Amino acid sequence: MMCDARLFAPQTAELSRDHAVQVACITGADSIAALADAVLASAPPRFALAGLSMGGIVAMEVAGRAPDRVTRLAL
């Protein structure tokens, strides 16, 4: 199962026409909190966020940690 940037390739291509799109890597950390920290470290000051499966869990953690930065959330 391709649960990485390839999964969102069609959406990324379409959204990139009008918006800056970034797909976070959510591997290489030992906790959801650490993954959320990594996402926040690489994200712009304000951003919309989408996540699926474990990415959704990370997205909820990000939104909980920085609600002032997350403008929209899609799970």
N, C-alpha and C positions, 0 to 999 in steps of 0.2 A: 504494500500500500504506500502510495507516495504522499506521505503527510509532511510535506515540506513546501518550499516556494512553488514547485510545479503544480500543486493543487490549486493555487490561486492565480495561475498564469493568465487565464482569460480575463479575470477581473482586474488583475494588475495592468494588463495591456490596455483595457478600456479606461480604467480610472486614470491612468498615466497621461491620457490625452489632455486632461484639465487640472490634474492635481499631482503633487509630488507623492510618490508611493514608495514605501519602504517595507520590506518583508523581513521581520526580525528572525534571527536564528534562535530557537529556544532549545538548544542542546548544550551540553558541556557544563551545566551547573548542577549542584546537588540538592536544590530545593526550588519550589515555586517562587519563594521570596527572592532568591538569588536570580532567577530568570527574570522576574519583574524588575529588579534593580538594573539588570543588563538592558532590558527594553527601554526603561526610562533614561538610562545614560546615553542611549543612541537616538532617542526620539527628539523631535523639535519641541519647542516650548508648549505648543498646543497642537493636538492631533486627534483625528478620528481613529478608532481602534476596532479591529475585527479579529475574532479568534474562533477556532473550531477544535473540539476535543480538548486535549491538553492546552492548546493555544487559547481556548476559551477560559480555562482555569487561570492561566497566566494573565489574560486580558482582564479578568475580574480582579485579580490581585493588583494589577497596574492601576485600574480605575479606583480601587479602594485606597491605594497609597497616594495617588495624585489626581483627585477628582477635579481640581482646578485646571489640569492640563488636558484631560480627556474630554473632547467636545461631543463625541458620539461613540456609542458602543454597540457593536453587532456581534451577537453570539450565535 
